């Protein structure tokens, strides 16, 4: 599904990594690891088409993502390290707007079900500015519960600021997606066991220049 061929990333005058390659098939879970500053988030942003590599190519279903930007983004869900939650919007408004921007029409009932499942049923009327960091993270992650038909999930530190119950729910959601044949690429500094038909690990530091 996803092919990454000889990617290089430069920040300023420094090459973070080069020659980075991998393939990802349906049902695969890829854990992107590496020390802080090694280029993990930059790699994820490249995979989403939000940042251009210094060299190399990313292909989706055999075609470069730059030649099929709209189609590729329709088959991708990205949750970044920042929650991208607007302070003046309620959880419901944030969720529906995020889905609409991604081209997915979500009804109020569907949004209510997702927010309830992720533990925000009693916070629906609050503006996001009054939510804790963990609750704001749940608002962002509620998108996953509405994206079961989106084949590729790219998640940057998805478990950050979550309590034990929310970590368990998110892990189950990811595993369900993988069993349906979806693929997930993620970073994390937390020790979370995830089961998948195919497990891969990529350390960005292995591709740093000598």
PyMOL commands that place a pseudoatom at each C-alpha (Angstrom):
pseudoatom trace, name=CA, resn=UNK, resi=1, chain=A, elem=C, hetatm=0, pos=[0.000, 0.000, 0.000]
pseudoatom trace, name=CA, resn=UNK, resi=2, chain=A, elem=C, hetatm=0, pos=[2.697, 2.486, 1.047]
pseudoatom trace, name=CA, resn=UNK, resi=3, chain=A, elem=C, hetatm=0, pos=[6.249, 2.516, -0.317]
pseudoatom trace, name=CA, resn=UNK, resi=4, chain=A, elem=C, hetatm=0, pos=[8.968, 4.822, 0.960]
pseudoatom trace, name=CA, resn=UNK, resi=5, chain=A, elem=C, hetatm=0, pos=[12.062, 4.925, -1.219]
pseudoatom trace, name=CA, resn=UNK, resi=6, chain=A, elem=C, hetatm=0, pos=[15.380, 6.472, -0.190]
pseudoatom trace, name=CA, resn=UNK, resi=7, chain=A, elem=C, hetatm=0, pos=[13.995, 9.457, 1.737]
pseudoatom trace, name=CA, resn=UNK, resi=8, chain=A, elem=C, hetatm=0, pos=[16.295, 12.164, 3.015]
pseudoatom trace, name=CA, resn=UNK, resi=9, chain=A, elem=C, hetatm=0, pos=[15.387, 14.927, 5.454]
pseudoatom trace, name=CA, resn=UNK, resi=10, chain=A, elem=C, hetatm=0, pos=[17.295, 18.149, 6.081]
pseudoatom trace, name=CA, resn=UNK, resi=11, chain=A, elem=C, hetatm=0, pos=[16.652, 20.668, 8.853]
pseudoatom trace, name=CA, resn=UNK, resi=12, chain=A, elem=C, hetatm=0, pos=[18.552, 23.873, 8.237]
pseudoatom trace, name=CA, resn=UNK, resi=13, chain=A, elem=C, hetatm=0, pos=[22.016, 22.721, 7.151]
pseudoatom trace, name=CA, resn=UNK, resi=14, chain=A, elem=C, hetatm=0, pos=[21.800, 19.415, 9.023]
pseudoatom trace, name=CA, resn=UNK, resi=15, chain=A, elem=C, hetatm=0, pos=[20.806, 16.122, 7.421]
pseudoatom trace, name=CA, resn=UNK, resi=16, chain=A, elem=C, hetatm=0, pos=[18.637, 14.256, 9.928]
pseudoatom trace, name=CA, resn=UNK, resi=17, chain=A, elem=C, hetatm=0, pos=[18.368, 11.057, 7.918]
pseudoatom trace, name=CA, resn=UNK, resi=18, chain=A, elem=C, hetatm=0, pos=[18.963, 9.767, 4.401]
pseudoatom trace, name=CA, resn=UNK, resi=19, chain=A, elem=C, hetatm=0, pos=[18.363, 6.574, 2.459]
pseudoatom trace, name=CA, resn=UNK, resi=20, chain=A, elem=C, hetatm=0, pos=[15.285, 5.744, 4.559]
pseudoatom trace, name=CA, resn=UNK, resi=21, chain=A, elem=C, hetatm=0, pos=[13.109, 3.088, 2.901]
pseudoatom trace, name=CA, resn=UNK, resi=22, chain=A, elem=C, hetatm=0, pos=[10.299, 0.744, 3.894]
pseudoatom trace, name=CA, resn=UNK, resi=23, chain=A, elem=C, hetatm=0, pos=[7.110, -0.880, 2.618]
pseudoatom trace, name=CA, resn=UNK, resi=24, chain=A, elem=C, hetatm=0, pos=[3.805, -1.111, 4.463]
pseudoatom trace, name=CA, resn=UNK, resi=25, chain=A, elem=C, hetatm=0, pos=[1.019, -3.532, 3.547]
pseudoatom trace, name=CA, resn=UNK, resi=26, chain=A, elem=C, hetatm=0, pos=[-2.552, -3.790, 4.818]
pseudoatom trace, name=CA, resn=UNK, resi=27, chain=A, elem=C, hetatm=0, pos=[-2.801, -4.978, 8.412]
pseudoatom trace, name=CA, resn=UNK, resi=28, chain=A, elem=C, hetatm=0, pos=[0.683, -3.665, 9.261]
pseudoatom trace, name=CA, resn=UNK, resi=29, chain=A, elem=C, hetatm=0, pos=[1.678, -1.687, 12.334]
pseudoatom trace, name=CA, resn=UNK, resi=30, chain=A, elem=C, hetatm=0, pos=[4.853, 0.383, 12.047]
pseudoatom trace, name=CA, resn=UNK, resi=31, chain=A, elem=C, hetatm=0, pos=[6.422, 1.882, 15.168]
pseudoatom trace, name=CA, resn=UNK, resi=32, chain=A, elem=C, hetatm=0, pos=[8.699, 4.790, 14.227]
pseudoatom trace, name=CA, resn=UNK, resi=33, chain=A, elem=C, hetatm=0, pos=[11.322, 5.143, 16.965]
pseudoatom trace, name=CA, resn=UNK, resi=34, chain=A, elem=C, hetatm=0, pos=[14.322, 7.377, 17.594]
pseudoatom trace, name=CA, resn=UNK, resi=35, chain=A, elem=C, hetatm=0, pos=[15.718, 9.914, 20.005]
pseudoatom trace, name=CA, resn=UNK, resi=36, chain=A, elem=C, hetatm=0, pos=[14.261, 13.406, 20.279]
pseudoatom trace, name=CA, resn=UNK, resi=37, chain=A, elem=C, hetatm=0, pos=[15.283, 15.512, 17.300]
pseudoatom trace, name=CA, resn=UNK, resi=38, chain=A, elem=C, hetatm=0, pos=[16.075, 12.529, 15.078]
pseudoatom trace, name=CA, resn=UNK, resi=39, chain=A, elem=C, hetatm=0, pos=[13.328, 13.380, 12.598]
pseudoatom trace, name=CA, resn=UNK, resi=40, chain=A, elem=C, hetatm=0, pos=[10.381, 11.196, 13.620]
pseudoatom trace, name=CA, resn=UNK, resi=41, chain=A, elem=C, hetatm=0, pos=[7.762, 13.940, 13.313]
pseudoatom trace, name=CA, resn=UNK, resi=42, chain=A, elem=C, hetatm=0, pos=[9.378, 15.212, 10.107]
pseudoatom trace, name=CA, resn=UNK, resi=43, chain=A, elem=C, hetatm=0, pos=[9.073, 11.717, 8.640]
pseudoatom trace, name=CA, resn=UNK, resi=44, chain=A, elem=C, hetatm=0, pos=[5.396, 11.497, 9.578]
pseudoatom trace, name=CA, resn=UNK, resi=45, chain=A, elem=C, hetatm=0, pos=[4.728, 14.896, 8.029]
pseudoatom trace, name=CA, resn=UNK, resi=46, chain=A, elem=C, hetatm=0, pos=[6.449, 13.766, 4.832]
pseudoatom trace, name=CA, resn=UNK, resi=47, chain=A, elem=C, hetatm=0, pos=[4.281, 10.646, 4.764]
pseudoatom trace, name=CA, resn=UNK, resi=48, chain=A, elem=C, hetatm=0, pos=[1.218, 12.904, 5.001]
pseudoatom trace, name=CA, resn=UNK, resi=49, chain=A, elem=C, hetatm=0, pos=[2.425, 15.151, 2.193]
pseudoatom trace, name=CA, resn=UNK, resi=50, chain=A, elem=C, hetatm=0, pos=[2.766, 18.099, 4.567]
pseudoatom trace, name=CA, resn=UNK, resi=51, chain=A, elem=C, hetatm=0, pos=[6.529, 18.365, 4.107]
pseudoatom trace, name=CA, resn=UNK, resi=52, chain=A, elem=C, hetatm=0, pos=[8.748, 17.623, 1.130]
pseudoatom trace, name=CA, resn=UNK, resi=53, chain=A, elem=C, hetatm=0, pos=[11.737, 15.310, 1.496]
pseudoatom trace, name=CA, resn=UNK, resi=54, chain=A, elem=C, hetatm=0, pos=[15.173, 16.524, 0.484]
pseudoatom trace, name=CA, resn=UNK, resi=55, chain=A, elem=C, hetatm=0, pos=[15.392, 13.419, -1.726]
pseudoatom trace, name=CA, resn=UNK, resi=56, chain=A, elem=C, hetatm=0, pos=[13.484, 10.210, -2.339]
pseudoatom trace, name=CA, resn=UNK, resi=57, chain=A, elem=C, hetatm=0, pos=[9.892, 9.348, -3.073]
pseudoatom trace, name=CA, resn=UNK, resi=58, chain=A, elem=C, hetatm=0, pos=[6.720, 8.209, -1.304]
pseudoatom trace, name=CA, resn=UNK, resi=59, chain=A, elem=C, hetatm=0, pos=[4.251, 6.073, -3.240]
pseudoatom trace, name=CA, resn=UNK, resi=60, chain=A, elem=C, hetatm=0, pos=[0.687, 5.072, -2.378]
pseudoatom trace, name=CA, resn=UNK, resi=61, chain=A, elem=C, hetatm=0, pos=[-0.758, 2.110, -4.251]
pseudoatom trace, name=CA, resn=UNK, resi=62, chain=A, elem=C, hetatm=0, pos=[2.160, 2.321, -6.649]
pseudoatom trace, name=CA, resn=UNK, resi=63, chain=A, elem=C, hetatm=0, pos=[1.885, 6.024, -7.532]
pseudoatom trace, name=CA, resn=UNK, resi=64, chain=A, elem=C, hetatm=0, pos=[3.789, 9.028, -6.106]
pseudoatom trace, name=CA, resn=UNK, resi=65, chain=A, elem=C, hetatm=0, pos=[1.660, 10.809, -3.524]
pseudoatom trace, name=CA, resn=UNK, resi=66, chain=A, elem=C, hetatm=0, pos=[2.475, 14.171, -5.094]
pseudoatom trace, name=CA, resn=UNK, resi=67, chain=A, elem=C, hetatm=0, pos=[0.600, 13.097, -8.241]
pseudoatom trace, name=CA, resn=UNK, resi=68, chain=A, elem=C, hetatm=0, pos=[-2.556, 12.041, -6.370]
pseudoatom trace, name=CA, resn=UNK, resi=69, chain=A, elem=C, hetatm=0, pos=[-2.741, 14.447, -3.453]
pseudoatom trace, name=CA, resn=UNK, resi=70, chain=A, elem=C, hetatm=0, pos=[-6.540, 14.572, -3.162]
pseudoatom trace, name=CA, resn=UNK, resi=71, chain=A, elem=C, hetatm=0, pos=[-7.043, 10.821, -3.536]
pseudoatom trace, name=CA, resn=UNK, resi=72, chain=A, elem=C, hetatm=0, pos=[-4.267, 10.042, -1.060]
pseudoatom trace, name=CA, resn=UNK, resi=73, chain=A, elem=C, hetatm=0, pos=[-5.537, 12.444, 1.593]
pseudoatom trace, name=CA, resn=UNK, resi=74, chain=A, elem=C, hetatm=0, pos=[-8.958, 10.819, 1.255]
pseudoatom trace, name=CA, resn=UNK, resi=75, chain=A, elem=C, hetatm=0, pos=[-7.411, 7.512, 2.343]
pseudoatom trace, name=CA, resn=UNK, resi=76, chain=A, elem=C, hetatm=0, pos=[-5.301, 8.968, 5.150]
pseudoatom trace, name=CA, resn=UNK, resi=77, chain=A, elem=C, hetatm=0, pos=[-6.013, 10.080, 8.696]
pseudoatom trace, name=CA, resn=UNK, resi=78, chain=A, elem=C, hetatm=0, pos=[-3.301, 12.042, 10.492]
pseudoatom trace, name=CA, resn=UNK, resi=79, chain=A, elem=C, hetatm=0, pos=[-3.372, 12.952, 14.169]
pseudoatom trace, name=CA, resn=UNK, resi=80, chain=A, elem=C, hetatm=0, pos=[-0.353, 15.084, 14.969]
pseudoatom trace, name=CA, resn=UNK, resi=81, chain=A, elem=C, hetatm=0, pos=[1.428, 15.698, 18.249]
pseudoatom trace, name=CA, resn=UNK, resi=82, chain=A, elem=C, hetatm=0, pos=[-0.549, 18.934, 18.590]
pseudoatom trace, name=CA, resn=UNK, resi=83, chain=A, elem=C, hetatm=0, pos=[-4.249, 18.313, 19.117]
pseudoatom trace, name=CA, resn=UNK, resi=84, chain=A, elem=C, hetatm=0, pos=[-5.437, 20.955, 16.615]
pseudoatom trace, name=CA, resn=UNK, resi=85, chain=A, elem=C, hetatm=0, pos=[-8.456, 21.580, 18.872]
pseudoatom trace, name=CA, resn=UNK, resi=86, chain=A, elem=C, hetatm=0, pos=[-9.971, 25.074, 18.713]
pseudoatom trace, name=CA, resn=UNK, resi=87, chain=A, elem=C, hetatm=0, pos=[-10.531, 26.638, 22.133]
pseudoatom trace, name=CA, resn=UNK, resi=88, chain=A, elem=C, hetatm=0, pos=[-13.785, 28.353, 21.207]
pseudoatom trace, name=CA, resn=UNK, resi=89, chain=A, elem=C, hetatm=0, pos=[-15.430, 25.189, 19.850]
pseudoatom trace, name=CA, resn=UNK, resi=90, chain=A, elem=C, hetatm=0, pos=[-17.153, 22.444, 21.830]
pseudoatom trace, name=CA, resn=UNK, resi=91, chain=A, elem=C, hetatm=0, pos=[-15.925, 18.839, 21.498]
pseudoatom trace, name=CA, resn=UNK, resi=92, chain=A, elem=C, hetatm=0, pos=[-18.816, 18.183, 19.115]
pseudoatom trace, name=CA, resn=UNK, resi=93, chain=A, elem=C, hetatm=0, pos=[-17.959, 21.182, 16.934]
pseudoatom trace, name=CA, resn=UNK, resi=94, chain=A, elem=C, hetatm=0, pos=[-14.264, 20.340, 16.912]
pseudoatom trace, name=CA, resn=UNK, resi=95, chain=A, elem=C, hetatm=0, pos=[-14.897, 16.753, 15.892]
pseudoatom trace, name=CA, resn=UNK, resi=96, chain=A, elem=C, hetatm=0, pos=[-17.376, 17.517, 13.130]
pseudoatom trace, name=CA, resn=UNK, resi=97, chain=A, elem=C, hetatm=0, pos=[-15.242, 20.327, 11.711]
pseudoatom trace, name=CA, resn=UNK, resi=98, chain=A, elem=C, hetatm=0, pos=[-12.134, 18.114, 11.688]
pseudoatom trace, name=CA, resn=UNK, resi=99, chain=A, elem=C, hetatm=0, pos=[-14.034, 15.373, 9.868]
pseudoatom trace, name=CA, resn=UNK, resi=100, chain=A, elem=C, hetatm=0, pos=[-15.507, 17.855, 7.380]
pseudoatom trace, name=CA, resn=UNK, resi=101, chain=A, elem=C, hetatm=0, pos=[-12.054, 19.288, 6.600]
pseudoatom trace, name=CA, resn=UNK, resi=102, chain=A, elem=C, hetatm=0, pos=[-10.907, 15.717, 5.915]
pseudoatom trace, name=CA, resn=UNK, resi=103, chain=A, elem=C, hetatm=0, pos=[-13.815, 15.261, 3.514]
pseudoatom trace, name=CA, resn=UNK, resi=104, chain=A, elem=C, hetatm=0, pos=[-15.862, 12.964, 5.738]
pseudoatom trace, name=CA, resn=UNK, resi=105, chain=A, elem=C, hetatm=0, pos=[-19.482, 13.836, 6.532]
pseudoatom trace, name=CA, resn=UNK, resi=106, chain=A, elem=C, hetatm=0, pos=[-20.269, 12.904, 10.135]
pseudoatom trace, name=CA, resn=UNK, resi=107, chain=A, elem=C, hetatm=0, pos=[-23.744, 13.231, 11.620]
pseudoatom trace, name=CA, resn=UNK, resi=108, chain=A, elem=C, hetatm=0, pos=[-24.420, 14.623, 15.070]
pseudoatom trace, name=CA, resn=UNK, resi=109, chain=A, elem=C, hetatm=0, pos=[-25.451, 11.161, 16.272]
pseudoatom trace, name=CA, resn=UNK, resi=110, chain=A, elem=C, hetatm=0, pos=[-22.221, 9.612, 15.009]
pseudoatom trace, name=CA, resn=UNK, resi=111, chain=A, elem=C, hetatm=0, pos=[-20.171, 12.331, 16.684]
pseudoatom trace, name=CA, resn=UNK, resi=112, chain=A, elem=C, hetatm=0, pos=[-22.102, 11.891, 19.948]
pseudoatom trace, name=CA, resn=UNK, resi=113, chain=A, elem=C, hetatm=0, pos=[-21.450, 8.163, 19.915]
pseudoatom trace, name=CA, resn=UNK, resi=114, chain=A, elem=C, hetatm=0, pos=[-17.732, 8.637, 19.298]
pseudoatom trace, name=CA, resn=UNK, resi=115, chain=A, elem=C, hetatm=0, pos=[-17.335, 11.294, 22.000]
pseudoatom trace, name=CA, resn=UNK, resi=116, chain=A, elem=C, hetatm=0, pos=[-19.281, 9.171, 24.463]
pseudoatom trace, name=CA, resn=UNK, resi=117, chain=A, elem=C, hetatm=0, pos=[-17.168, 6.101, 23.705]
pseudoatom trace, name=CA, resn=UNK, resi=118, chain=A, elem=C, hetatm=0, pos=[-13.961, 8.034, 24.287]
pseudoatom trace, name=CA, resn=UNK, resi=119, chain=A, elem=C, hetatm=0, pos=[-15.144, 9.358, 27.631]
pseudoatom trace, name=CA, resn=UNK, resi=120, chain=A, elem=C, hetatm=0, pos=[-16.387, 12.870, 26.890]
pseudoatom trace, name=CA, resn=UNK, resi=121, chain=A, elem=C, hetatm=0, pos=[-20.131, 12.382, 27.334]
pseudoatom trace, name=CA, resn=UNK, resi=122, chain=A, elem=C, hetatm=0, pos=[-20.176, 14.782, 30.301]
pseudoatom trace, name=CA, resn=UNK, resi=123, chain=A, elem=C, hetatm=0, pos=[-18.057, 17.463, 28.608]
pseudoatom trace, name=CA, resn=UNK, resi=124, chain=A, elem=C, hetatm=0, pos=[-20.054, 18.022, 25.431]
pseudoatom trace, name=CA, resn=UNK, resi=125, chain=A, elem=C, hetatm=0, pos=[-21.267, 21.535, 26.296]
pseudoatom trace, name=CA, resn=UNK, resi=126, chain=A, elem=C, hetatm=0, pos=[-17.902, 22.930, 27.380]
pseudoatom trace, name=CA, resn=UNK, resi=127, chain=A, elem=C, hetatm=0, pos=[-15.693, 24.993, 25.131]
pseudoatom trace, name=CA, resn=UNK, resi=128, chain=A, elem=C, hetatm=0, pos=[-12.417, 23.185, 24.541]
pseudoatom trace, name=CA, resn=UNK, resi=129, chain=A, elem=C, hetatm=0, pos=[-10.539, 25.886, 26.483]
pseudoatom trace, name=CA, resn=UNK, resi=130, chain=A, elem=C, hetatm=0, pos=[-12.060, 24.420, 29.662]
pseudoatom trace, name=CA, resn=UNK, resi=131, chain=A, elem=C, hetatm=0, pos=[-10.889, 20.859, 28.961]
pseudoatom trace, name=CA, resn=UNK, resi=132, chain=A, elem=C, hetatm=0, pos=[-7.788, 19.239, 30.428]
pseudoatom trace, name=CA, resn=UNK, resi=133, chain=A, elem=C, hetatm=0, pos=[-4.922, 18.230, 28.152]
pseudoatom trace, name=CA, resn=UNK, resi=134, chain=A, elem=C, hetatm=0, pos=[-6.063, 14.613, 28.350]
pseudoatom trace, name=CA, resn=UNK, resi=135, chain=A, elem=C, hetatm=0, pos=[-9.617, 15.564, 27.392]
pseudoatom trace, name=CA, resn=UNK, resi=136, chain=A, elem=C, hetatm=0, pos=[-8.386, 17.683, 24.491]
pseudoatom trace, name=CA, resn=UNK, resi=137, chain=A, elem=C, hetatm=0, pos=[-6.355, 14.722, 23.306]
pseudoatom trace, name=CA, resn=UNK, resi=138, chain=A, elem=C, hetatm=0, pos=[-9.492, 12.574, 23.436]
pseudoatom trace, name=CA, resn=UNK, resi=139, chain=A, elem=C, hetatm=0, pos=[-11.314, 15.080, 21.235]
pseudoatom trace, name=CA, resn=UNK, resi=140, chain=A, elem=C, hetatm=0, pos=[-8.569, 14.736, 18.615]
pseudoatom trace, name=CA, resn=UNK, resi=141, chain=A, elem=C, hetatm=0, pos=[-8.493, 10.951, 18.867]
pseudoatom trace, name=CA, resn=UNK, resi=142, chain=A, elem=C, hetatm=0, pos=[-12.286, 10.619, 18.596]
pseudoatom trace, name=CA, resn=UNK, resi=143, chain=A, elem=C, hetatm=0, pos=[-11.717, 10.995, 14.853]
pseudoatom trace, name=CA, resn=UNK, resi=144, chain=A, elem=C, hetatm=0, pos=[-10.289, 7.472, 14.822]
pseudoatom trace, name=CA, resn=UNK, resi=145, chain=A, elem=C, hetatm=0, pos=[-13.603, 6.041, 15.975]
pseudoatom trace, name=CA, resn=UNK, resi=146, chain=A, elem=C, hetatm=0, pos=[-15.218, 7.563, 12.873]
pseudoatom trace, name=CA, resn=UNK, resi=147, chain=A, elem=C, hetatm=0, pos=[-12.534, 6.487, 10.411]
pseudoatom trace, name=CA, resn=UNK, resi=148, chain=A, elem=C, hetatm=0, pos=[-12.908, 2.717, 10.226]
pseudoatom trace, name=CA, resn=UNK, resi=149, chain=A, elem=C, hetatm=0, pos=[-12.969, 2.837, 6.404]
pseudoatom trace, name=CA, resn=UNK, resi=150, chain=A, elem=C, hetatm=0, pos=[-9.852, 5.018, 6.106]
pseudoatom trace, name=CA, resn=UNK, resi=151, chain=A, elem=C, hetatm=0, pos=[-7.018, 2.587, 5.295]
pseudoatom trace, name=CA, resn=UNK, resi=152, chain=A, elem=C, hetatm=0, pos=[-3.963, 4.468, 6.589]
pseudoatom trace, name=CA, resn=UNK, resi=153, chain=A, elem=C, hetatm=0, pos=[-3.645, 6.066, 10.038]
pseudoatom trace, name=CA, resn=UNK, resi=154, chain=A, elem=C, hetatm=0, pos=[-0.562, 8.128, 10.914]
pseudoatom trace, name=CA, resn=UNK, resi=155, chain=A, elem=C, hetatm=0, pos=[-0.399, 8.993, 14.614]
pseudoatom trace, name=CA, resn=UNK, resi=156, chain=A, elem=C, hetatm=0, pos=[2.238, 11.148, 16.316]
pseudoatom trace, name=CA, resn=UNK, resi=157, chain=A, elem=C, hetatm=0, pos=[2.446, 10.335, 20.047]
pseudoatom trace, name=CA, resn=UNK, resi=158, chain=A, elem=C, hetatm=0, pos=[-1.239, 9.310, 20.260]
pseudoatom trace, name=CA, resn=UNK, resi=159, chain=A, elem=C, hetatm=0, pos=[-1.013, 8.059, 23.867]
pseudoatom trace, name=CA, resn=UNK, resi=160, chain=A, elem=C, hetatm=0, pos=[0.304, 11.335, 25.321]
pseudoatom trace, name=CA, resn=UNK, resi=161, chain=A, elem=C, hetatm=0, pos=[-1.744, 12.777, 28.241]
pseudoatom trace, name=CA, resn=UNK, resi=162, chain=A, elem=C, hetatm=0, pos=[-4.192, 9.834, 28.307]
pseudoatom trace, name=CA, resn=UNK, resi=163, chain=A, elem=C, hetatm=0, pos=[-5.175, 7.957, 31.450]
pseudoatom trace, name=CA, resn=UNK, resi=164, chain=A, elem=C, hetatm=0, pos=[-5.069, 4.162, 31.677]
pseudoatom trace, name=CA, resn=UNK, resi=165, chain=A, elem=C, hetatm=0, pos=[-8.654, 3.693, 30.486]
pseudoatom trace, name=CA, resn=UNK, resi=166, chain=A, elem=C, hetatm=0, pos=[-8.153, 5.927, 27.443]
pseudoatom trace, name=CA, resn=UNK, resi=167, chain=A, elem=C, hetatm=0, pos=[-4.870, 4.200, 26.568]
pseudoatom trace, name=CA, resn=UNK, resi=168, chain=A, elem=C, hetatm=0, pos=[-6.686, 0.868, 26.639]
pseudoatom trace, name=CA, resn=UNK, resi=169, chain=A, elem=C, hetatm=0, pos=[-9.489, 2.153, 24.417]
pseudoatom trace, name=CA, resn=UNK, resi=170, chain=A, elem=C, hetatm=0, pos=[-7.065, 3.655, 21.913]
pseudoatom trace, name=CA, resn=UNK, resi=171, chain=A, elem=C, hetatm=0, pos=[-4.999, 0.453, 21.798]
pseudoatom trace, name=CA, resn=UNK, resi=172, chain=A, elem=C, hetatm=0, pos=[-8.158, -1.569, 21.122]
pseudoatom trace, name=CA, resn=UNK, resi=173, chain=A, elem=C, hetatm=0, pos=[-9.233, 0.875, 18.406]
pseudoatom trace, name=CA, resn=UNK, resi=174, chain=A, elem=C, hetatm=0, pos=[-5.863, 0.557, 16.675]
pseudoatom trace, name=CA, resn=UNK, resi=175, chain=A, elem=C, hetatm=0, pos=[-5.910, -3.230, 16.894]
pseudoatom trace, name=CA, resn=UNK, resi=176, chain=A, elem=C, hetatm=0, pos=[-9.444, -3.357, 15.466]
pseudoatom trace, name=CA, resn=UNK, resi=177, chain=A, elem=C, hetatm=0, pos=[-8.334, -1.184, 12.557]
pseudoatom trace, name=CA, resn=UNK, resi=178, chain=A, elem=C, hetatm=0, pos=[-5.413, -3.508, 11.836]
pseudoatom trace, name=CA, resn=UNK, resi=179, chain=A, elem=C, hetatm=0, pos=[-7.667, -6.577, 11.916]
pseudoatom trace, name=CA, resn=UNK, resi=180, chain=A, elem=C, hetatm=0, pos=[-9.881, -4.916, 9.303]
pseudoatom trace, name=CA, resn=UNK, resi=181, chain=A, elem=C, hetatm=0, pos=[-6.850, -4.682, 7.024]
pseudoatom trace, name=CA, resn=UNK, resi=182, chain=A, elem=C, hetatm=0, pos=[-5.954, -1.068, 7.764]
pseudoatom trace, name=CA, resn=UNK, resi=183, chain=A, elem=C, hetatm=0, pos=[-2.409, 0.102, 8.461]
pseudoatom trace, name=CA, resn=UNK, resi=184, chain=A, elem=C, hetatm=0, pos=[-1.030, 2.299, 11.234]
pseudoatom trace, name=CA, resn=UNK, resi=185, chain=A, elem=C, hetatm=0, pos=[2.217, 4.252, 11.525]
pseudoatom trace, name=CA, resn=UNK, resi=186, chain=A, elem=C, hetatm=0, pos=[2.855, 5.760, 14.943]
pseudoatom trace, name=CA, resn=UNK, resi=187, chain=A, elem=C, hetatm=0, pos=[5.404, 7.200, 17.334]
pseudoatom trace, name=CA, resn=UNK, resi=188, chain=A, elem=C, hetatm=0, pos=[5.321, 6.880, 21.103]
pseudoatom trace, name=CA, resn=UNK, resi=189, chain=A, elem=C, hetatm=0, pos=[7.564, 7.272, 24.129]
pseudoatom trace, name=CA, resn=UNK, resi=190, chain=A, elem=C, hetatm=0, pos=[5.215, 5.107, 26.190]
pseudoatom trace, name=CA, resn=UNK, resi=191, chain=A, elem=C, hetatm=0, pos=[5.319, 1.364, 26.690]
pseudoatom trace, name=CA, resn=UNK, resi=192, chain=A, elem=C, hetatm=0, pos=[2.068, 0.208, 25.098]
pseudoatom trace, name=CA, resn=UNK, resi=193, chain=A, elem=C, hetatm=0, pos=[1.661, -3.357, 23.843]
pseudoatom trace, name=CA, resn=UNK, resi=194, chain=A, elem=C, hetatm=0, pos=[-0.167, -3.545, 20.537]
pseudoatom trace, name=CA, resn=UNK, resi=195, chain=A, elem=C, hetatm=0, pos=[-1.042, -6.704, 18.632]
pseudoatom trace, name=CA, resn=UNK, resi=196, chain=A, elem=C, hetatm=0, pos=[-1.024, -6.708, 14.844]
pseudoatom trace, name=CA, resn=UNK, resi=197, chain=A, elem=C, hetatm=0, pos=[-0.958, -9.201, 11.976]
pseudoatom trace, name=CA, resn=UNK, resi=198, chain=A, elem=C, hetatm=0, pos=[2.390, -7.643, 10.988]
pseudoatom trace, name=CA, resn=UNK, resi=199, chain=A, elem=C, hetatm=0, pos=[4.626, -5.686, 13.355]
pseudoatom trace, name=CA, resn=UNK, resi=200, chain=A, elem=C, hetatm=0, pos=[7.471, -3.485, 12.125]
pseudoatom trace, name=CA, resn=UNK, resi=201, chain=A, elem=C, hetatm=0, pos=[9.855, -1.134, 13.895]
pseudoatom trace, name=CA, resn=UNK, resi=202, chain=A, elem=C, hetatm=0, pos=[11.896, 1.582, 12.238]
pseudoatom trace, name=CA, resn=UNK, resi=203, chain=A, elem=C, hetatm=0, pos=[14.511, 3.596, 14.145]
pseudoatom trace, name=CA, resn=UNK, resi=204, chain=A, elem=C, hetatm=0, pos=[15.094, 6.871, 12.329]
pseudoatom trace, name=CA, resn=UNK, resi=205, chain=A, elem=C, hetatm=0, pos=[18.509, 7.074, 13.963]
pseudoatom trace, name=CA, resn=UNK, resi=206, chain=A, elem=C, hetatm=0, pos=[19.661, 4.091, 11.906]
pseudoatom trace, name=CA, resn=UNK, resi=207, chain=A, elem=C, hetatm=0, pos=[19.495, 6.335, 8.836]
pseudoatom trace, name=CA, resn=UNK, resi=208, chain=A, elem=C, hetatm=0, pos=[21.391, 9.285, 10.302]
pseudoatom trace, name=CA, resn=UNK, resi=209, chain=A, elem=C, hetatm=0, pos=[24.560, 10.193, 8.374]
pseudoatom trace, name=CA, resn=UNK, resi=210, chain=A, elem=C, hetatm=0, pos=[27.762, 8.897, 9.918]
for i in range(1, 210): cmd.bond("trace and resi %d" % i, "trace and resi %d" % (i + 1))
show_as sticks, trace
zoom trace
